[in-house]
Amino acid sequence: MNDHDSSRAAQPLPGMAAAVDQAMADIRAIEAANSVDGTITRAGVEAIRDRLIELTSHRELFSLDAFPPPGEGEKLNSCLYRLAQDDDDRFVLYANSSRGGVATPAHNHTTWAVVVGFEGQELNRFYRRADSGGVEQMDQHMVEAGTGVAMLPDDLHSIHIDGPALNFHCYGLALERLDAREYYDAKNEVWKVFPAHTDIREARFDRVC
């Protein structure tokens, strides 16, 4: 059960469903053509990123108004809207809507992952596992309109959002199924595991209209 305000539900715009369906069909084909022994290549996940950037270039299809962030009385500063998800929970697309004030620890995904910008800015920092047992930052990229980042299952990143933002997150497997994602607790200098994410708001056109 979700504890968000149902009055702030997603309001998908006309044309969004068809555009998302076509993008996800293309992404399935990209993965199939760019996998070795069942594992996607970096070139493949980068091609998925580029296809999502093309999707988000259709700015008439998406907006912060269509996918409102959590209200002031809610505990979290961002929320996920499900735009697409196969019946077997693969090939999932979410809209991540934030009012700002978001910072995650360094973490992996255990599946391929892509983040593409639409409104506002989302700083992504990238890490490697350090010999000390913690992490060392290797790079960073500001995700905003027209840009994105692509990650393989073991890649480590963190997300930092200071102001209102709407971004798109695409995964090879639904977050509800990802119950082994590792993150680094820097305060306690220990690796921990995220529980599977369950508070996801429905935004598939045929489910909310």
Rosetta blueprint (number, residue, H / E / L):
1 M L
2 N L
3 D L
4 H L
5 D L
6 S H
7 S H
8 R H
9 A L
10 A L
11 Q L
12 P L
13 L L
14 P L
15 G L
16 M H
17 A H
18 A H
19 A H
20 V H
21 D H
22 Q H
23 A H
24 M H
25 A H
26 D H
27 I H
28 R H
29 A H
30 I H
31 E H
32 A H
33 A H
34 N L
35 S E
36 V E
37 D L
38 G L
39 T E
40 I E
41 T L
42 R H
43 A H
44 G H
45 V H
46 E H
47 A H
48 I H
49 R H
50 D H
51 R H
52 L H
53 I H
54 E H
55 L H
56 T H
57 S L
58 H L
59 R H
60 E H
61 L H
62 F L
63 S L
64 L L
65 D L
66 A L
67 F L
68 P L
69 P L
70 P L
71 G L
72 E L
73 G L
74 E L
75 K L
76 L L
77 N L
78 S E
79 C E
80 L E
81 Y E
82 R E
83 L E
84 A E
85 Q L
86 D L
87 D L
88 D L
89 D L
90 R E
91 F E
92 V E
93 L E
94 Y E
95 A E
96 N E
97 S E
98 S E
99 R L
100 G L
101 G L
102 V E
103 A E
104 T L
105 P L
106 A L
107 H E
108 N L
109 H L
110 T L
111 T L
112 W L
113 A E
114 V E
115 V E
116 V E
117 G E
118 F E
119 E E
120 G L
121 Q L
122 E E
123 L E
124 N E
125 R E
126 F E
127 Y E
128 R E
129 R E
130 A L
131 D L
132 S L
133 G L
134 G L
135 V E
136 E E
137 Q E
138 M E
139 D E
140 Q E
141 H E
142 M E
143 V E
144 E L
145 A E
146 G L
147 T L
148 G E
149 V E
150 A E
151 M E
152 L L
153 P L
154 D L
155 D L
156 L E
157 H E
158 S E
159 I E
160 H E
161 I E
162 D L
163 G L
164 P L
165 A E
166 L E
167 N E
168 F E
169 H E
170 C E
171 Y E
172 G E
173 L E
174 A L
175 L H
176 E H
177 R H
178 L L
179 D L
180 A L
181 R L
182 E E
183 Y E
184 Y E
185 D E
186 A L
187 K L
188 N L
189 E L
190 V E
191 W E
192 K E
193 V E
194 F L
195 P L
196 A L
197 H L
198 T L
199 D L
200 I E
201 R E
202 E E
203 A L
204 R L
205 F H
206 D H
207 R H
208 V H
209 C L
